[in-house]
Each structure stands twice: as C-alpha cells, then as structure tokens.
C-alpha cells in the first residue's frame, strides 16, 4: 500500500490547451503559479468539477484547459489527469513584463448548465433513451461516454416533451433519472452516463486510518443536516391519455366492432394517474407522532408504474432523508485514487470525544496545486 504522505513526496502540475470539440490536446502548454490554484469536486454542484487556476503568461482563452499531475513518492511514479475545464471569467496582473492571470474554470458540463433549449425538445413513445441523451449532449459540441451497466435498450413508454427555454443540463439529468442513471463528467472532458448506485452497493475504496499510513492532519469539523429531514414522501405520476394499440385477430387481421371501426386495447393497465405516500412509523424519532407536524417531500415520476413501485420509490427516498446526516471535513495529503462518490472508511480515536470508525461517502474534495497536494475532503457519514 502506497504511503501518500511519505516524506520526500514530489508533485508537479502542468496545464495543456485542448480543442473544445475533439477533446484532443493541441500540444501547447501554459504555466501554473505554484500554490495559487485549486480544483474542487462536488457531487452536488451543477458542473461537479470547478477550479481557480493562476496562469503565467497565458493569453489563449478559446481552448479548454487540461490540468495534469505527476507524483513521485517512495520511488513510485504516478501520472494522472485532474480535469478538463472551460475558462470563464479572469483577472490579470502585469509586473516586469510578466502577466499572471487568475481564471475561474468549470468542467465541460458547463456547456450544458449554461445553455437552454432553443426549441421544444420532443421524442415519441418507443424512442431509445440513451440515444436521446446522446443527442442532447452532442448537439452543441459535447461528447458522451456510456458506462458499464447502463441499459442501452430502454425505450420511452410515453411521449416526451420539454419546453423551449428549459436548462439543457436539467433536462439531461431528468431523462437520465428515468432509467436509473446519473450524469457526470470525467477528467478528459467527456460527459458520462452511469448507473445510479446506492452506497450499500459500493465497496470501500480507501481507509483513512491512523498510524504508519495516516494521511490526514489532526482535527475534524462536524456538521449535520437535521433541518432537511422529512417524515412523509408523496410519489405520483400522470398522463394526458392512456396509450393504446389496435387489437388483432388470430389470423393477423385487425379486429373491428359492430360499427366496423377498429377496436383498441390499452397498452398497460395503469390508467391516467397514480399516487402513493409513505410515512415514518410512529416509533421513529422524527415521525409525525413524535414531533407533531408533517415535513413532506413530493416526487413526480414521468413514466407510469404500479402502486407498489410508487410506494417503493417513496420509501427509498424517505429512509434516505428521514434523519440527521453528519458530515466530517478532514484535511489530508492527496490520495490520487480517491474521487467524489467513493465509499471510504474513516478511523479517528484522537480528535473526537468518542473514538469513531465508520463508513462514509466522499461528497467534496478541494485540492490545492502545491507540493504535497493538500486536500480538504467532506465525508457524508453512512
């Protein structure tokens, strides 16, 4: 196991210009001012990855910026790409012929979060969902990578329509959610489509431990989300009409009624609408019976489903959001294999009033481009 906090660790960072349409490097590099740049990954942010980069003698802003890192620790070399970013607003300072420019940068999801539909987006029932997502991503220059486990055969069971002016990223995330997927971005700048997985489905990817391989500094900040808890969830769906198909006879001909018109049967047995709600049991500390009030959340589903599935979806959300979630922020030396969304184990019997040893999900990572690659990481305790 590599000791990433070993004495003598060396880190080097480089910035490369990238064509925004092909995501290929142009061969040009620009300088980075050491210790003045940061990259942040946040699972809940619109672009997931963002950065504040201090560039030296850089004038070309019509290209993407790809940040790379080379690590040398205990004789082991590791090279990795940290991210590929659009450069947005910037400020510059000139001194003795040198120009230092500070740029606010965002991942390539920025081309979706900063854009809207210029015409209604509509697809008919039976249209392939993944191909629809690809069309949305690649219509204006993006490139999509579909991850392992995504069901690329899923078809829409209803007509789909989004109104002109809606945010492109929100439309994309809505459609991905219909097939149990989530939209992300990788370090090379590709928009990604991956199956949405619960923490219980993930293995522990790293352990923040004490002793010889400890990478974190003394001290930890703890916050919670008690104010966001809910005790009732309503899930519902509706549609304007029930889809139908023409009935066929055994010989393949279309069945007709007494008046000679074709007979149509419903495609499913769901009807026009469905709804179901679930409450916390009376014994739960945040139940209505305990606190004397409802705190409700509404889930609007697009595709029709059974009452049992509605209750299951509502219950899943309820139990994930019915209590106070604790967040632990730790400072540590960068672990290059660690990324947001990973499940980790955190062990600390020095800083807390009671020793802790628990599993958590990585919510945020903030990395400073400096020797030792110091990080601040926010962990959501499971």
C-alpha positions as CSV (number, residue, x, y, z in Angstrom):
1,X,0.0,0.0,0.0
2,X,1.4,3.3,-1.0
3,X,2.1,5.8,1.8
4,X,1.0,9.0,0.0
5,X,2.1,11.1,3.0
6,X,5.7,9.8,2.9
7,X,8.5,12.3,3.4
8,X,10.0,13.5,0.1
9,X,6.9,13.2,-1.9
10,X,7.1,15.4,-5.0
11,X,4.2,16.8,-7.1
12,X,4.3,18.7,-10.4
13,X,1.4,20.2,-12.2
14,X,1.1,21.2,-15.9
15,X,-1.7,22.9,-17.9
16,X,-2.4,21.8,-21.5
17,X,-4.6,23.5,-24.1
18,X,-7.3,21.3,-25.5
19,X,-9.6,21.6,-28.6
20,X,-13.2,22.0,-27.2
21,X,-14.8,19.9,-29.8
22,X,-12.5,16.9,-30.1
23,X,-11.1,17.0,-26.6
24,X,-7.6,16.4,-28.1
25,X,-4.6,18.3,-26.8
26,X,-3.2,20.9,-29.2
27,X,0.4,20.4,-28.0
28,X,0.5,23.8,-26.3
29,X,1.2,24.3,-22.5
30,X,0.8,27.2,-20.2
31,X,2.5,27.9,-16.9
32,X,0.7,27.5,-13.5
33,X,1.7,29.6,-10.5
34,X,2.5,27.2,-7.7
35,X,0.3,27.2,-4.6
36,X,-2.2,29.7,-6.1
37,X,-4.5,27.3,-7.9
38,X,-7.3,24.9,-6.6
39,X,-9.6,22.3,-8.1
40,X,-12.8,21.3,-6.3
41,X,-15.0,18.3,-7.0
42,X,-18.5,18.5,-5.5
43,X,-21.1,15.7,-6.2
44,X,-24.0,18.1,-5.7
45,X,-22.7,21.0,-7.8
46,X,-24.1,21.7,-11.3
47,X,-20.7,21.1,-13.0
48,X,-19.3,18.6,-10.5
49,X,-15.8,19.9,-11.1
50,X,-14.6,23.5,-10.9
51,X,-11.3,25.3,-10.5
52,X,-9.5,28.6,-9.8
53,X,-6.3,28.5,-11.8
54,X,-3.5,31.0,-11.7
55,X,-1.8,31.0,-15.1
56,X,1.5,32.6,-16.1
57,X,1.9,34.3,-19.5
58,X,-1.3,32.7,-20.9
59,X,-3.3,34.7,-23.5
60,X,-5.3,32.0,-25.3
61,X,-8.7,31.5,-23.8
62,X,-10.5,29.9,-26.7
63,X,-9.3,26.4,-25.7
64,X,-10.1,24.1,-22.9
65,X,-7.5,23.8,-20.1
66,X,-6.5,20.3,-19.0
67,X,-4.6,20.0,-15.7
68,X,-2.2,17.1,-15.2
69,X,-0.2,15.9,-12.2
70,X,2.9,13.9,-11.8
71,X,3.6,12.3,-8.4
72,X,6.9,10.8,-7.2
73,X,6.6,9.1,-3.7
74,X,8.8,6.4,-2.3
75,X,10.2,5.8,-5.8
76,X,6.8,5.2,-7.3
77,X,5.7,7.5,-10.1
78,X,2.1,8.2,-10.9
79,X,0.7,10.4,-13.6
80,X,-2.9,11.4,-13.8
81,X,-5.3,13.9,-15.4
82,X,-7.1,16.0,-12.8
83,X,-9.7,17.7,-15.1
84,X,-10.5,19.5,-18.3
85,X,-12.1,22.9,-18.0
86,X,-13.7,25.8,-19.7
87,X,-12.0,29.1,-18.7
88,X,-14.7,31.7,-17.8
89,X,-14.1,35.0,-16.1
90,X,-10.5,36.0,-15.4
91,X,-8.4,38.9,-14.0
92,X,-4.8,39.7,-14.9
93,X,-1.9,41.5,-13.3
94,X,1.3,42.5,-15.1
95,X,4.7,43.1,-13.5
96,X,8.1,43.5,-15.1
97,X,7.0,42.0,-18.4
98,X,5.2,39.0,-16.8
99,X,1.5,38.5,-16.8
100,X,-0.3,36.5,-14.2
101,X,-3.9,35.6,-14.9
102,X,-6.4,34.1,-12.5
103,X,-9.2,32.1,-14.2
104,X,-12.5,30.7,-12.9
105,X,-12.9,27.4,-14.6
106,X,-15.7,24.8,-14.9
107,X,-15.9,21.2,-16.2
108,X,-17.3,20.6,-19.7
109,X,-20.7,20.2,-18.2
110,X,-20.6,24.0,-18.3
111,X,-21.7,23.9,-22.0
112,X,-25.0,22.3,-20.7
113,X,-25.5,24.1,-17.4
114,X,-25.0,27.5,-19.1
115,X,-27.4,26.8,-22.0
116,X,-31.1,26.3,-22.7
117,X,-33.3,24.6,-25.3
118,X,-33.8,27.0,-28.3
119,X,-36.8,24.9,-29.5
120,X,-39.1,22.4,-27.9
121,X,-37.5,19.0,-27.4
122,X,-39.9,16.2,-28.1
123,X,-39.4,12.4,-28.7
124,X,-42.2,9.9,-29.3
125,X,-43.1,6.8,-27.3
126,X,-40.7,4.0,-28.2
127,X,-37.7,6.2,-28.7
128,X,-34.4,4.9,-27.4
129,X,-33.5,6.8,-24.1
130,X,-29.7,6.6,-24.3
131,X,-29.7,7.8,-27.9
132,X,-31.9,10.7,-26.9
133,X,-29.3,11.5,-24.1
134,X,-26.5,11.3,-26.7
135,X,-28.4,13.7,-29.0
136,X,-28.8,16.2,-26.2
137,X,-25.1,16.0,-25.2
138,X,-23.6,16.1,-28.7
139,X,-25.9,18.6,-30.3
140,X,-23.6,21.5,-29.4
141,X,-20.2,20.0,-29.2
142,X,-20.2,17.7,-26.2
143,X,-19.0,14.0,-26.3
144,X,-20.7,11.3,-24.3
145,X,-19.3,8.1,-22.7
146,X,-21.8,5.5,-21.6
147,X,-20.7,3.4,-18.6
148,X,-20.9,-0.3,-18.0
149,X,-24.2,-1.4,-16.6
150,X,-26.3,1.2,-18.4
151,X,-29.3,-0.4,-20.2
152,X,-28.9,1.0,-23.7
153,X,-32.1,-0.8,-24.9
154,X,-34.6,1.2,-22.7
155,X,-37.4,2.9,-24.7
156,X,-39.8,5.6,-23.7
157,X,-43.2,4.3,-22.7
158,X,-44.8,7.8,-23.2
159,X,-44.2,10.7,-25.5
160,X,-41.5,13.1,-24.1
161,X,-41.7,16.8,-24.4
162,X,-39.6,19.6,-22.9
163,X,-40.4,23.3,-23.4
164,X,-38.2,25.8,-25.2
165,X,-36.0,27.7,-22.7
166,X,-35.5,24.9,-20.2
167,X,-32.0,24.4,-19.0
168,X,-30.2,21.7,-21.0
169,X,-28.4,20.1,-18.1
170,X,-31.7,19.8,-16.1
171,X,-33.4,18.2,-19.0
172,X,-30.5,15.8,-19.4
173,X,-30.5,14.8,-15.7
174,X,-34.3,14.3,-15.6
175,X,-34.1,11.9,-18.6
176,X,-31.2,10.0,-17.1
177,X,-33.1,9.6,-13.8
178,X,-35.9,7.9,-15.6
179,X,-33.7,5.0,-16.4
180,X,-31.9,4.9,-13.0
181,X,-28.8,6.7,-14.2
182,X,-26.8,9.8,-13.3
183,X,-24.9,12.3,-15.5
184,X,-21.3,13.2,-14.7
185,X,-18.1,14.2,-16.3
186,X,-14.6,12.6,-16.4
187,X,-11.2,14.1,-16.3
188,X,-10.8,14.1,-20.0
189,X,-13.9,16.2,-20.5
190,X,-16.4,13.6,-21.6
191,X,-19.9,13.8,-20.3
192,X,-20.6,10.4,-18.6
193,X,-23.8,8.4,-18.1
194,X,-23.5,5.8,-15.3
195,X,-26.0,3.7,-13.3
196,X,-27.1,5.3,-10.1
197,X,-25.8,3.1,-7.3
198,X,-26.7,3.2,-3.6
199,X,-23.8,3.2,-1.0
200,X,-24.8,-0.3,0.0
201,X,-23.8,-1.5,-3.5
202,X,-20.3,0.0,-3.3
203,X,-17.1,-1.4,-1.8
204,X,-14.8,0.6,0.4
205,X,-12.2,2.2,-1.9
206,X,-9.9,3.7,0.8
207,X,-9.5,3.8,4.5
208,X,-8.5,7.0,6.4
209,X,-6.5,5.3,9.1
210,X,-4.2,6.2,11.9
211,X,-0.6,5.0,12.3
212,X,2.1,4.5,9.7
213,X,-0.2,5.2,6.6
214,X,-2.1,8.1,8.1
215,X,-2.6,10.9,5.5
216,X,-4.9,13.3,7.5
217,X,-4.0,16.1,9.8
218,X,-5.2,16.4,13.4
219,X,-8.6,18.0,13.7
220,X,-12.0,17.4,12.1
221,X,-15.1,19.6,11.5
222,X,-18.5,18.0,12.0
223,X,-21.9,19.4,10.7
224,X,-25.3,17.8,10.3
225,X,-28.5,18.2,8.2
226,X,-31.2,17.8,10.8
227,X,-33.0,20.8,9.3
228,X,-33.5,18.9,6.0
229,X,-35.1,15.7,7.3
230,X,-38.6,14.6,6.1
231,X,-41.2,12.3,7.6
232,X,-43.6,11.9,4.6
233,X,-43.0,11.3,0.9
234,X,-45.6,11.5,-1.8
235,X,-44.8,9.9,-5.2
236,X,-47.1,10.4,-8.2
237,X,-47.4,10.3,-12.0
238,X,-50.0,11.4,-14.5
239,X,-50.5,11.4,-18.3
240,X,-53.0,13.0,-20.7
241,X,-54.2,9.7,-22.2
242,X,-53.7,6.0,-22.0
243,X,-51.7,4.7,-24.9
244,X,-53.5,2.0,-27.0
245,X,-52.9,-0.4,-29.8
246,X,-55.2,-1.9,-32.4
247,X,-56.4,-5.4,-31.5
248,X,-55.6,-8.2,-33.9
249,X,-57.4,-11.4,-34.6
250,X,-55.7,-14.8,-34.6
251,X,-55.2,-14.6,-38.4
252,X,-53.4,-11.2,-38.1
253,X,-56.3,-9.1,-39.3
254,X,-57.5,-6.1,-37.3
255,X,-60.5,-6.7,-35.0
256,X,-63.5,-4.5,-35.6
257,X,-66.6,-3.6,-33.7
258,X,-70.2,-3.8,-34.8
259,X,-70.0,-0.4,-36.4
260,X,-66.9,-1.5,-38.5
261,X,-64.4,0.6,-36.6
262,X,-61.1,-0.8,-35.3
263,X,-61.0,-2.0,-31.6
264,X,-58.2,-0.6,-29.5
265,X,-56.9,-2.0,-26.3
266,X,-54.8,-0.2,-23.7
267,X,-51.0,-0.8,-23.8
268,X,-50.9,-1.2,-20.0
269,X,-53.2,-1.4,-17.0
270,X,-52.1,1.8,-15.2
271,X,-54.8,4.2,-16.2
272,X,-54.3,8.0,-16.3
273,X,-52.6,8.7,-13.0
274,X,-51.3,7.1,-9.8
275,X,-50.1,8.3,-6.4
276,X,-48.9,6.8,-3.1
277,X,-47.4,8.2,0.0
278,X,-45.5,6.7,2.9
279,X,-45.0,8.0,6.5
280,X,-42.3,7.2,9.1
281,X,-43.5,4.7,11.7
282,X,-44.7,6.3,15.0
283,X,-41.7,4.9,16.8
284,X,-39.2,6.8,14.6
285,X,-37.7,9.9,16.4
286,X,-38.7,12.2,13.5
287,X,-42.2,10.8,13.0
288,X,-45.4,12.9,13.0
289,X,-46.4,11.3,16.2
290,X,-43.2,12.4,17.9
291,X,-42.7,15.9,16.5
292,X,-46.4,16.9,15.9
293,X,-46.0,18.1,12.3
294,X,-45.5,16.9,8.8
295,X,-42.5,17.6,6.7
296,X,-43.3,16.3,3.3
297,X,-41.4,15.8,0.0
298,X,-43.1,15.3,-3.4
299,X,-41.6,13.0,-6.1
300,X,-43.1,13.5,-9.6
301,X,-42.4,10.5,-11.8
302,X,-42.8,10.6,-15.6
303,X,-43.3,7.0,-16.6
304,X,-46.5,5.2,-15.3
305,X,-45.9,2.4,-12.7
306,X,-47.8,0.3,-10.2
307,X,-48.8,1.5,-6.7
308,X,-46.3,-1.0,-5.3
309,X,-43.4,0.6,-7.3
310,X,-44.6,4.1,-6.2
311,X,-44.5,3.1,-2.6
312,X,-41.1,1.5,-3.0
313,X,-39.7,4.7,-4.6
314,X,-41.2,6.9,-1.9
315,X,-39.9,4.6,0.8
316,X,-36.4,4.6,-0.6
317,X,-36.3,8.4,-0.6
318,X,-37.9,8.6,2.9
319,X,-35.5,6.3,4.6
320,X,-32.5,8.1,2.9
321,X,-33.7,11.5,4.1
322,X,-35.5,11.0,7.4
323,X,-32.7,11.7,9.8
324,X,-29.8,13.9,10.5
325,X,-26.8,13.2,8.3
326,X,-23.4,14.0,9.7
327,X,-20.6,15.5,7.6
328,X,-16.9,15.3,8.5
329,X,-14.4,17.6,6.9
330,X,-10.8,16.4,7.1
331,X,-7.5,17.9,5.8
332,X,-5.1,15.4,4.3
333,X,-2.4,14.8,1.7
334,X,-4.0,13.9,-1.7
335,X,-4.8,10.3,-2.4
336,X,-4.8,10.2,-6.2
337,X,-7.2,7.2,-6.4
338,X,-9.9,9.0,-4.3
339,X,-12.8,10.7,-6.0
340,X,-16.3,12.0,-5.2
341,X,-18.9,9.3,-4.9
342,X,-16.4,6.8,-3.4
343,X,-17.2,4.9,-0.2
344,X,-14.5,5.1,2.4
345,X,-13.8,4.2,6.0
346,X,-12.7,6.8,8.5
347,X,-11.0,5.9,11.7
348,X,-10.1,8.5,14.3
349,X,-9.7,7.9,18.1
350,X,-7.7,11.1,18.8
351,X,-9.8,14.2,17.9
352,X,-13.4,13.2,18.7
353,X,-14.8,13.0,22.2
354,X,-15.7,9.4,21.4
355,X,-13.4,7.3,19.0
356,X,-15.0,7.0,15.6
357,X,-14.8,4.2,13.0
358,X,-17.4,4.4,10.3
359,X,-18.1,4.2,6.5
360,X,-18.8,7.4,4.5
361,X,-19.3,8.7,1.0
362,X,-17.0,11.3,-0.4
363,X,-19.1,14.4,-1.1
364,X,-16.4,17.1,-1.9
365,X,-12.7,17.3,-2.5
366,X,-10.8,20.6,-2.7
367,X,-7.2,20.2,-4.0
368,X,-4.5,22.9,-3.9
369,X,-1.9,22.6,-6.7
370,X,1.1,22.8,-4.4
371,X,3.8,20.5,-3.1
372,X,2.2,17.6,-1.2
373,X,-1.1,18.3,-2.9
374,X,-3.0,19.3,0.3
375,X,-6.8,18.5,0.2
376,X,-9.9,19.3,2.2
377,X,-12.4,16.5,1.9
378,X,-16.0,16.4,3.0
379,X,-17.3,12.9,4.1
380,X,-21.0,12.0,4.5
381,X,-21.3,9.5,7.3
382,X,-23.4,6.4,6.5
